[in-house]
């Protein structure tokens, strides 16, 4: 049976060229809202689809830009929010708190109070020579214990399960719709049962997503990379390691079909042989 579906890069440790069977793709409401670059469908018209831009999320009862702009602030990469309480720059923390009007609550003091309750004041000590991010504590019996602690803060804000986002949708017909709520949109949901990792001798036809014309058709003939050293030398545009490449086509062109999830038809080699 010839399968209809979409191409994609299946990424574990390394990327494999893969195909998702259409029968295992459904449209479902989003669990975490929708955000920039998501492809979405209209909940009232499943034939209408578009791409999301300009995402906003409710934060302190206001619609604010998502992702949190704090991520792009150079001080964020120096801060305790990013490096942890042990390694973070307290001056960077201070600048962020002033700039974005929020508070970072440090947990080391609270942790030390809890350790005093557990082991007694002065009966334990911090191992200052330990270089890891956790707090290394030498207990009264001489054993060493490790306690994790991270600063608490409302920033950077994230999307929680069941949250609502507000977006602009660029629909496929060219229409631009502002202020569309995520609970009126649908996302694709892919069932793992529809996954096919492409193997040599599979027959594949790749279609242009705009007009369904054939852009490539033939037998899968992969050059496999069998060592981690070779993996490390084989990367594609998004930085993903790949396990193989198709003969007689440029890696960039081939990879683009999968990164852009081109529609395709697949006849699995094993099934072809069984039908002969």
C-alpha positions in Angstrom: 0.0 0.0 0.0 1.3 3.4 -0.9 1.2 5.7 2.2 0.3 9.4 2.1 2.0 11.6 4.6 4.7 14.2 5.5 8.5 14.1 5.7 10.3 15.2 8.8 13.6 14.9 10.6 13.3 12.4 13.5 15.8 13.5 16.1 17.1 11.3 18.9 20.9 11.4 19.4 21.2 11.9 15.6 18.7 12.8 13.0 17.0 10.2 10.8 15.0 10.9 7.6 11.5 10.0 8.5 7.9 9.9 7.2 4.7 10.4 9.1 1.6 8.6 7.9 -1.4 10.9 7.4 -3.7 8.4 9.0 -1.9 9.1 12.3 -2.1 12.9 12.1 -5.1 14.6 13.7 -6.0 18.1 14.7 -6.4 18.9 18.4 -6.7 21.9 20.7 -3.4 23.2 21.9 -2.3 22.2 25.5 0.1 25.2 25.9 -1.5 27.8 23.7 0.1 28.5 20.3 3.1 30.7 19.5 5.3 32.1 16.7 5.9 29.8 13.7 3.2 27.3 14.7 1.1 26.1 11.8 -2.5 26.3 12.9 -6.0 25.4 11.7 -9.3 27.2 12.2 -11.4 25.3 14.8 -14.5 26.1 12.7 -13.0 25.3 9.3 -10.4 22.5 9.2 -9.5 23.4 5.6 -8.3 26.8 6.7 -4.7 27.0 7.9 -2.1 29.6 8.6 1.1 30.5 10.5 1.2 32.3 13.8 3.2 35.5 14.5 3.2 38.1 17.2 2.3 35.9 20.2 1.1 37.4 23.4 0.3 35.7 26.8 -1.5 36.8 29.9 0.9 37.9 32.6 -0.3 39.8 35.7 -3.6 40.3 34.0 -2.0 42.0 31.0 -1.2 40.7 27.5 2.6 40.7 27.1 5.0 39.7 24.3 6.0 36.0 24.2 8.7 34.8 24.5 9.7 37.0 27.5 12.0 39.8 26.2 14.3 39.2 29.2 15.8 36.2 27.2 17.4 38.7 24.8 18.8 40.9 27.5 22.7 40.3 27.8 22.3 40.5 31.6 20.1 37.4 31.6 23.0 35.2 30.5 25.0 36.5 33.4 22.3 36.3 36.0 21.3 33.8 38.7 18.2 33.0 36.6 20.4 31.5 33.9 23.6 30.4 35.7 22.1 29.4 39.1 22.3 31.1 42.4 25.9 29.9 43.1 27.4 31.2 39.8 25.1 34.1 38.9 26.2 37.7 38.8 24.3 39.6 41.6 24.8 42.9 39.9 23.3 41.5 36.7 20.4 40.3 38.8 19.9 43.8 40.3 19.9 45.4 36.8 17.3 42.9 35.5 15.1 43.5 38.6 15.2 47.2 38.1 14.8 47.1 34.3 11.8 44.7 34.3 10.3 45.5 37.7 10.3 42.1 39.4 12.0 40.3 42.3 14.5 37.4 42.5 14.2 35.5 45.7 17.3 33.6 46.7 17.0 30.2 48.2 20.4 29.6 49.9 19.4 31.4 53.1 16.2 29.4 53.3 18.0 26.2 52.6 20.5 26.9 55.4 17.7 27.6 57.9 16.2 24.2 56.9 19.6 22.5 57.4 19.8 24.0 60.9 16.5 22.5 61.8 17.5 19.1 60.4 21.0 18.8 61.8 21.3 21.5 64.5 22.9 24.9 64.4 26.7 24.6 63.9 26.6 20.8 63.6 27.0 20.9 59.8 29.1 22.9 57.4 29.3 23.9 53.7 32.1 22.3 51.7 33.4 25.5 50.0 35.8 23.5 47.8 32.9 21.8 45.9 32.7 23.4 42.5 29.3 22.1 41.4 26.1 24.1 41.3 24.5 22.3 44.3 25.3 23.0 47.9 27.7 20.4 49.3 27.2 19.9 53.0 29.3 17.9 55.4 27.0 16.3 58.0 27.6 15.7 61.7 28.6 12.1 61.0 31.2 13.2 58.4 29.1 12.1 55.3 28.7 14.6 52.5 25.2 15.5 51.1 24.2 17.6 48.2 21.3 20.0 48.1 20.0 21.7 45.0 18.7 25.3 45.1 17.6 27.8 42.5 16.4 31.4 42.8 12.7 31.8 42.5 11.1 34.4 40.3 8.1 35.2 38.1 10.5 36.0 35.3 11.2 34.8 32.7 7.5 34.0 32.3 6.6 30.7 30.5 3.5 29.0 29.0 1.7 26.7 31.4 -0.6 23.9 30.5 -4.1 25.2 29.6 -2.9 28.7 29.2 -4.3 31.1 26.6 -2.3 33.0 24.1 -3.3 35.8 21.7 -1.8 35.8 18.2 -1.8 37.2 14.7 -2.4 34.5 12.1 -1.2 34.8 8.5 -3.8 32.6 6.7 -3.0 30.6 3.6 -5.2 32.9 1.4 -3.1 35.9 2.4 -5.5 37.2 5.0 -4.0 38.6 8.2 -6.1 38.2 11.4 -5.1 39.9 14.6 -6.0 39.1 18.2 -7.0 35.5 17.5 -7.2 33.4 20.8 -5.5 30.1 20.9 -8.6 28.2 22.1 -10.2 28.9 18.7 -7.3 27.2 16.8 -6.1 23.7 16.3 -2.6 22.1 16.1 -1.5 18.9 14.4 -1.0 15.9 16.7 1.3 13.1 15.4 0.8 9.6 16.7 4.1 7.6 17.1 2.4 4.7 15.4 2.5 6.6 12.1 6.3 7.0 12.2 8.4 5.4 9.4 12.2 5.8 9.5 13.3 5.7 5.8 15.4 2.7 4.8 17.3 1.7 1.7 15.0 0.5 -1.2 11.9 2.3 0.2 10.2 4.1 -2.7 9.6 7.8 -2.0 7.8 10.6 -4.0 8.2 14.1 -2.6 5.5 16.7 -3.6 5.6 20.5 -3.8 3.4 21.7 -0.9 1.9 24.5 -3.1 0.7 22.6 -6.1 1.4 18.9 -5.3 3.7 18.6 -8.3 6.6 16.0 -8.0 9.9 17.6 -6.9 11.7 14.3 -6.3 10.9 10.6 -6.8 13.0 7.5 -6.5 14.5 4.8 -4.3 16.0 5.5 -1.0 19.7 4.9 -1.2 21.4 6.2 2.0 25.0 6.6 2.8 25.2 5.7 6.5 27.6 7.3 9.0 28.5 4.6 11.5 30.6 6.4 14.1 30.1 9.3 16.4 33.2 10.9 14.9 31.5 10.8 11.5 28.2 12.0 13.0 30.0 15.1 14.4 31.1 16.0 11.0 27.7 15.6 9.4 25.4 18.5 10.2 22.5 20.3 8.5 21.3 23.8 8.5 19.7 23.8 12.0 22.8 22.3 13.6 21.2 18.8 13.9 23.5 15.8 13.6 22.4 13.4 10.9 22.9 9.6 10.6 23.0 9.4 6.8 22.5 11.2 3.5 20.8 10.3 0.3 23.0 9.6 -2.7 23.0 11.8 -5.8 21.3 14.9 -4.2 22.8 17.8 -2.2 22.5 17.4 1.5 21.0 20.9 1.8 18.3 20.3 -0.8 17.4 16.9 0.7 17.4 18.2 4.2 15.1 21.1 3.3 12.4 18.7 2.2 12.4 17.2 5.7 12.9 20.4 7.7 9.9 22.0 5.8 7.8 18.8 6.2 7.0 18.4 2.5 4.1 16.1 1.6 5.1 12.7 0.3 4.1 9.2 -0.8 5.9 6.2 0.5 6.0 2.5 -0.4 8.0 0.6 2.2 10.4 -1.9 0.7 9.4 -4.8 2.9 5.7 -4.3 1.9 6.7 -4.1 -1.7 8.5 -7.4 -1.5 5.6 -9.1 0.3 3.2 -8.0 -2.5 5.4 -9.4 -5.3 
